[in-house]
């Protein structure tokens, strides 16, 4: 008879208040090793990208005013999955033990004899306050901070929280889940003796790119919150420390704060661009319009790899050409020694960095990071009668090949990867695009422009692009947009991701 499978372990992981960068290292490790994950509504979905593909994902809701799985059922799920001997992550917003019902879940696991661990997270009290430029404590202003829930009606005869007594405590008051009763809470604090001119703020979607803040005094906070239309999820902070926000409000002052940007690169390529945009405050939506895949037939590249030392130059025109070239080189049991005396050229810094990551320093790197730049760089070099290998995409530009051939070189342009459009029926449009909330659309290749029209349909695509600012990484991509009768508002002088992000920032700085 088979012995029962041993009990698994449940990890109660705090995912932080919103910004996925606030997840702890241990929380990330738990997600990477998870076999089951139960997650809340107010958890950035990018955290789920850390879990293994085979991980079971269970959405349990948990947001005030919305339907969600009852706490008893969540407890039962955690116990059941834990008893199956699986590694279970209960991914919660903020910190599990700060108004996160983590204590209830931990007690249920303890009573069931299921091993568990608590992985603390950045509480909304600290995270949201910091992103709003409000220190919870500050010398001379607040020596204490009190965290309290605002769910209970403070005007009922015997509330569990003595609000009038709290009003007399010097320090910062942080109210969770109090937006629906904010007017009553402010009145009872005023009645308890808190000064009407006490600085106060309510922060909506704290630490997210959509963060908004209503700042006023205790006397007028509810009115200001209504005027601005602040809604849950939100956090109220009351105390003298709120007066420091004018000087310390770093998050909402970033150049792209709150700007909604659509990135149309493949998922493999979007990471660095998305990170840089978010670092500048943008709310980024992804619409992957390119699918990168190996060529259907490697034979042409294999033939070149077998005699790589015979080429005078190997010229890489994109970071992707480097990666797929290297993938095939390693599959055939080769490394950098396969290049022998062949020299290496890269079209730009991003391509050069990929080469360096594989142990190769480019011998030629043009100032102008385009094929035109390579043409200029090769102008002073003798190429007549020399063999030159150009690993490219299946639809790579032919400008450099044509120019080198004209000068007498023997050019071999070989596809190292395919750049395919996605199936329109399989593309999920991001909500910000569907709801016409996008302000900037970024194109990084001519094919992404054509695929945008294929996926959205010509009429809808044109409607979107005539309303937004169009940003293109370089002149070739910009030319594809202009050919369609559209205007490119943003284009960097240097065709690189950092330069593109800086150009977008400059565009909005100029607008004031």
C-alpha positions in Angstrom: 0.0 0.0 0.0 1.4 3.4 -1.0 2.2 5.7 1.9 0.4 9.0 1.9 2.2 11.9 0.3 3.8 14.2 2.9 2.3 17.5 3.7 3.5 20.4 1.5 4.3 23.9 2.6 2.3 27.1 2.2 4.0 30.4 1.9 2.0 33.5 2.8 3.9 36.0 0.6 3.4 39.8 0.7 3.5 41.2 -2.8 3.8 44.8 -1.8 1.3 47.6 -2.5 1.5 47.5 -6.3 4.9 48.2 -7.8 6.2 44.7 -8.6 9.7 46.0 -7.9 8.8 46.1 -4.2 8.6 42.3 -4.0 11.2 40.8 -1.7 13.9 38.5 -2.9 12.5 35.6 -0.8 9.0 36.3 -2.2 10.4 36.1 -5.8 12.1 32.8 -4.9 8.9 31.3 -3.5 7.0 32.3 -6.7 9.7 30.7 -8.9 9.4 27.4 -7.0 5.6 27.4 -6.6 3.4 24.6 -7.7 0.2 26.5 -6.8 -0.4 30.2 -6.4 -3.5 31.8 -5.0 -3.5 35.6 -5.8 -5.5 38.7 -4.9 -7.0 41.3 -7.2 -4.6 44.0 -6.2 -1.5 42.2 -7.2 0.4 43.3 -10.3 0.0 40.5 -12.8 3.7 40.7 -13.8 4.5 38.9 -10.5 2.8 35.9 -12.0 5.3 35.8 -14.8 7.8 34.5 -12.2 5.9 31.3 -11.6 6.7 28.1 -13.6 4.5 27.4 -16.6 3.0 24.3 -15.0 2.0 26.2 -11.8 -1.7 26.1 -10.9 -3.0 29.7 -10.7 -6.1 30.4 -8.6 -7.6 33.9 -8.6 -9.3 34.7 -5.3 -10.2 38.3 -5.7 -10.0 40.1 -2.3 -10.8 43.7 -3.0 -13.3 45.8 -1.1 -16.6 46.4 -2.9 -16.0 43.5 -5.4 -17.1 39.9 -5.5 -14.4 37.5 -4.3 -14.0 34.0 -2.8 -15.1 33.9 0.9 -12.2 33.7 3.3 -13.3 30.3 4.6 -13.0 28.9 1.1 -9.6 30.4 0.6 -8.5 28.8 3.9 -9.9 25.5 2.7 -8.0 25.7 -0.6 -4.7 26.5 1.2 -5.2 23.5 3.5 -6.3 21.2 0.7 -3.4 22.1 -1.6 -0.9 21.9 1.2 -2.1 18.5 2.2 -1.5 17.3 -1.4 2.2 17.8 -0.7 2.6 20.8 -3.0 4.5 24.1 -2.7 1.7 26.7 -2.3 2.1 30.4 -2.5 -0.6 32.7 -1.2 0.3 35.9 -2.9 -1.3 38.9 -1.1 -1.1 42.6 -1.7 1.0 44.6 0.9 2.0 42.6 3.9 0.1 39.4 4.9 -0.1 40.4 8.6 -1.1 44.1 8.1 -4.8 44.1 7.4 -4.3 41.3 4.9 -6.1 38.5 6.8 -2.8 36.6 6.8 -3.3 35.8 10.4 -6.6 34.0 9.7 -5.0 32.0 6.9 -2.0 31.1 9.1 -4.3 29.9 11.9 -6.3 27.7 9.6 -3.0 26.1 8.3 -1.7 25.7 11.9 -5.0 24.1 13.0 -4.9 21.7 10.0 -1.2 20.8 10.7 0.0 22.1 7.3 3.5 23.6 7.5 3.6 27.3 6.5 5.9 30.3 6.4 5.2 34.0 6.3 7.2 36.1 3.9 6.7 39.7 4.8 6.0 42.3 2.2 6.1 46.1 1.9 3.0 47.2 3.6 0.8 49.8 1.9 1.4 52.0 5.0 5.1 52.3 4.2 5.1 51.8 0.4 2.2 54.2 -0.5 3.4 56.8 1.9 6.9 56.7 0.5 5.7 56.9 -3.1 3.5 59.9 -2.1 6.5 61.7 -0.6 5.2 61.4 3.0 7.5 60.0 5.7 5.4 58.3 8.4 7.7 59.6 11.1 10.0 62.6 11.1 12.0 64.4 13.7 10.1 67.2 15.2 6.8 66.3 13.4 5.9 62.7 14.3 7.5 60.3 16.6 4.8 57.6 16.1 2.6 56.2 13.4 -0.7 54.4 14.0 -2.1 52.0 11.5 -5.9 51.5 11.7 -8.7 50.1 9.5 -11.5 52.4 8.5 -14.0 49.8 7.5 -16.1 50.1 10.6 -18.6 52.9 11.0 -17.0 55.3 13.5 -20.4 56.8 14.4 -22.0 53.7 15.8 -22.6 53.6 19.5 -19.8 51.3 20.5 -17.1 51.1 17.7 -14.2 48.7 18.3 -11.8 51.7 17.6 -11.9 54.7 19.9 -11.5 57.3 17.3 -11.9 60.3 19.6 -9.0 58.9 21.7 -6.9 58.4 18.6 -7.6 62.0 17.7 -5.7 63.1 20.8 -2.6 60.9 20.1 0.2 62.9 18.6 1.7 61.3 15.5 0.7 60.0 12.1 -2.6 58.3 11.5 -2.7 55.8 8.6 -6.2 54.6 7.7 -6.7 51.5 5.5 -9.9 50.9 3.7 -11.5 54.1 4.9 -12.5 55.8 1.7 -16.2 54.9 1.9 -16.5 56.4 5.4 -13.9 59.1 5.0 -16.3 62.0 5.8 -17.5 60.3 9.0 -13.9 59.5 10.0 -12.8 63.0 9.6 -15.7 64.4 11.6 -15.1 62.1 14.5 -11.4 63.0 14.6 -12.3 66.6 14.6 -14.8 66.0 17.4 -12.1 64.3 19.3 -9.9 67.3 19.2 -7.6 66.9 16.2 -6.9 70.3 14.7 -9.0 71.2 11.6 -5.8 72.5 9.8 -4.0 69.2 10.3 -2.4 68.3 6.9 -4.0 65.2 5.4 -4.0 63.2 2.2 -5.7 60.3 0.4 -3.6 58.3 -2.1 -5.4 56.3 -4.8 -3.6 53.3 -6.4 -0.4 54.1 -4.4 2.9 52.9 -6.0 1.1 52.2 -9.3 1.7 54.4 -12.4 -1.9 55.5 -12.0 -1.3 56.9 -8.5 -3.3 60.0 -7.7 -3.2 62.1 -4.5 -5.8 64.4 -2.9 -4.0 66.7 -0.4 -5.8 69.1 2.0 -6.5 69.6 5.7 -8.4 67.2 7.9 -11.4 69.6 7.8 -11.6 69.6 4.0 -10.1 66.2 3.1 -13.4 64.4 2.4 -14.5 67.3 0.2 -11.2 67.4 -1.8 -11.3 63.7 -2.2 -14.8 63.9 -3.7 -13.8 66.8 -5.9 -11.0 64.8 -7.4 -13.0 61.6 -7.8 -10.6 59.6 -5.7 -11.9 56.0 -5.3 -10.6 52.7 -3.8 -8.1 51.3 -3.5 -6.8 54.2 -1.5 -5.0 55.0 1.8 -5.5 58.1 4.0 -2.7 59.7 5.9 -3.3 62.3 8.6 -0.6 64.2 10.4 1.9 67.0 10.2 4.3 64.8 8.1 1.9 65.3 5.1 3.3 68.9 4.9 6.6 67.4 3.7 5.0 66.1 0.5 5.5 69.4 -1.3 9.3 68.9 -1.1 9.5 65.1 -1.2 7.0 64.1 -3.9 9.5 62.3 -6.1 7.2 59.7 -7.7 4.5 61.9 -9.2 7.1 64.4 -10.6 8.8 61.9 -13.0 8.7 63.1 -16.6 6.3 60.4 -17.8 4.2 60.0 -14.7 0.8 58.8 -15.5 1.4 58.8 -19.3 -0.1 55.7 -20.9 2.3 54.2 -23.4 1.8 51.2 -25.8 4.9 49.1 -26.6 4.5 47.0 -29.8 7.7 45.0 -29.5 7.9 41.2 -29.0 7.7 40.1 -25.4 11.4 39.0 -25.7 12.4 42.5 -26.7 10.0 44.6 -24.6 11.6 44.1 -21.2 14.3 46.8 -21.2 12.1 49.3 -22.9 9.3 48.7 -20.5 11.6 49.1 -17.5 13.1 52.4 -18.7 9.6 53.8 -19.4 8.3 52.8 -16.0 11.4 54.2 -14.3 10.3 57.5 -15.8 6.8 57.1 -14.5 4.9 55.7 -17.5 2.0 53.3 -17.3 3.1 50.7 -20.0 0.8 48.4 -21.9 2.2 45.6 -24.1 0.9 44.6 -27.5 3.4 42.1 -28.9 3.2 42.4 -32.7 6.3 40.4 -33.5 6.9 36.7 -32.8 10.5 35.7 -33.1 11.3 32.2 -34.1 14.2 30.2 -35.6 14.3 29.8 -39.4 12.4 26.8 -40.8 15.7 25.5 -42.2 19.1 26.0 -40.6 21.1 24.6 -43.6 22.1 27.9 -45.0 23.5 29.2 -41.7 25.0 25.9 -40.9 27.0 26.0 -44.1 28.4 29.4 -43.1 29.1 28.3 -39.5 31.2 25.4 -40.9 33.5 27.8 -42.7 33.2 30.8 -40.4 37.0 31.4 -40.4 36.9 32.1 -44.1 34.9 35.2 -43.8 36.7 38.6 -43.5 33.7 40.1 -41.6 30.6 38.9 -39.8 28.2 41.8 -39.6 25.4 41.7 -37.0 22.5 44.1 -37.8 20.4 43.6 -34.6 20.6 42.1 -31.1 18.2 39.3 -32.2 20.5 38.2 -35.0 23.3 37.8 -32.4 21.1 35.7 -30.1 19.8 33.3 -32.7 23.2 33.1 -34.4 24.7 32.2 -31.0 22.0 29.7 -30.2 22.8 27.8 -33.4 26.5 28.1 -32.9 26.3 26.5 -29.4 23.9 23.8 -30.7 26.7 22.7 -33.0 29.2 22.6 -30.2 31.1 25.8 -31.1 32.1 29.0 -29.3 33.9 32.3 -30.0 36.9 30.3 -31.3 34.9 29.4 -34.4 35.4 33.0 -35.6 39.1 32.6 -36.0 40.5 35.7 -37.9 37.1 36.9 -39.0 36.4 40.5 -37.8 33.0 41.4 -36.3 30.8 44.5 -36.8 27.7 45.6 -34.9 25.1 48.0 -36.1 24.7 49.7 -32.7 25.3 49.7 -29.0 22.5 47.2 -28.2 23.9 44.7 -30.7 27.4 45.3 -29.4 26.3 44.6 -25.8 24.8 41.3 -26.9 28.1 40.4 -28.6 30.1 41.4 -25.5 27.8 39.2 -23.4 29.0 36.2 -25.5 32.7 37.2 -25.2 33.1 39.1 -28.4 34.2 42.8 -28.7 33.1 44.3 -32.0 35.9 45.5 -34.3 33.6 48.0 -36.0 30.8 50.0 -34.4 29.4 53.0 -36.4 28.5 56.3 -34.8 25.2 56.3 -36.7 23.5 53.2 -35.4 21.7 52.2 -38.6 22.6 50.2 -41.7 23.4 53.5 -43.3 26.0 54.0 -40.5 27.6 50.7 -41.3 27.7 51.6 -45.0 29.6 54.8 -44.0 31.9 52.9 -41.6 32.8 50.4 -44.3 33.5 53.1 -46.8 37.1 53.5 -45.6 37.8 49.8 -45.6 38.9 47.6 -48.5 36.2 45.0 -49.2 36.8 44.0 -52.8 37.0 40.2 -53.2 36.4 39.6 -49.5 33.7 37.4 -48.1 31.3 39.1 -45.7 28.6 37.3 -43.7 25.4 39.1 -42.7 23.2 37.2 -40.3 19.8 38.9 -40.4 16.1 38.3 -40.0 14.2 36.6 -42.8 13.0 40.0 -43.8 16.2 41.9 -43.1 17.0 45.1 -45.0 19.4 44.6 -48.0 20.9 48.1 -48.1 24.3 47.1 -46.6 24.5 43.9 -48.7 23.8 45.8 -51.9 26.4 48.5 -51.1 29.1 46.0 -50.2 28.3 43.9 -53.3 28.6 47.1 -55.4 32.1 47.6 -54.0 33.1 44.1 -55.0 32.6 42.1 -51.8 31.2 38.6 -51.8 28.2 39.0 -49.5 26.3 36.2 -47.9 23.1 37.4 -46.2 21.6 34.5 -44.2 18.4 34.4 -42.1 19.1 33.5 -38.5 15.5 34.1 -37.3 12.0 34.8 -38.5 10.0 37.9 -37.6 6.4 36.8 -37.9 3.1 38.6 -37.3 0.8 37.1 -34.6 -2.5 35.6 -35.5 -5.0 38.5 -35.1 -7.5 36.2 -33.5 -5.0 35.2 -30.9 -4.0 38.7 -29.9 -5.5 40.1 -26.6 -5.7 43.9 -26.8 -4.6 45.6 -23.6 -7.5 47.4 -21.8 -5.9 50.9 -22.2 -6.0 50.4 -25.9 -9.5 49.1 -26.0 -10.7 52.0 -23.9 -8.8 54.7 -25.9 -6.6 55.7 -23.0 -3.3 55.2 -24.8 -1.3 58.5 -25.3 1.9 57.2 -27.0 2.4 54.3 -29.4 5.9 53.0 -29.9 7.1 51.3 -33.0 10.6 49.8 -33.2 10.5 48.3 -36.7 8.6 48.7 -40.0 7.0 45.2 -39.5 5.5 46.3 -36.2 3.7 49.1 -38.1 2.2 46.8 -40.7 1.3 44.2 -38.0 -0.5 46.9 -36.0 -2.8 47.5 -39.0 -3.2 43.8 -39.5 -4.2 43.1 -35.9 -6.5 46.2 -35.4 -7.8 46.5 -38.9 -7.0 49.5 -41.1 -9.8 51.8 -40.0 -9.4 51.2 -36.2 -5.5 51.4 -36.4 -5.7 54.7 -38.2 -8.2 56.1 -35.7 -5.8 55.2 -32.8 -2.7 56.5 -34.5 -4.3 59.8 -35.5 -5.2 60.5 -31.8 -1.9 59.5 -30.1 1.7 60.6 -30.3 3.7 58.1 -32.5 7.2 57.4 -31.4 9.7 55.5 -33.7 13.1 54.2 -32.8 14.7 55.2 -36.1 14.3 56.7 -39.6 13.5 53.4 -41.3 10.5 52.7 -38.9 9.5 56.4 -39.1 9.5 56.1 -42.9 7.0 53.2 -42.7 4.7 55.4 -40.6 5.0 58.4 -43.0 4.2 56.2 -46.0 0.8 55.5 -44.5 0.1 59.3 -44.3 0.7 59.5 -40.6 2.9 61.9 -38.6 5.7 60.8 -36.3 5.9 63.1 -33.3 8.8 61.5 -31.5 12.1 60.1 -33.0 15.5 60.1 -31.3 18.7 61.2 -33.1 20.3 58.0 -31.8 18.5 54.8 -32.7 18.6 53.1 -29.3 16.2 52.3 -26.6 17.6 54.7 -24.0 17.6 57.5 -26.6 14.0 56.7 -27.5 12.8 56.9 -23.9 14.7 60.2 -23.5 13.1 61.6 -26.6 9.6 60.7 -25.2 10.5 62.5 -22.0 11.7 65.5 -23.9 8.5 65.6 -25.9 6.4 65.9 -22.8 8.8 68.4 -21.1 8.4 70.6 -24.1 4.6 70.4 -23.7 5.0 71.6 -20.1 
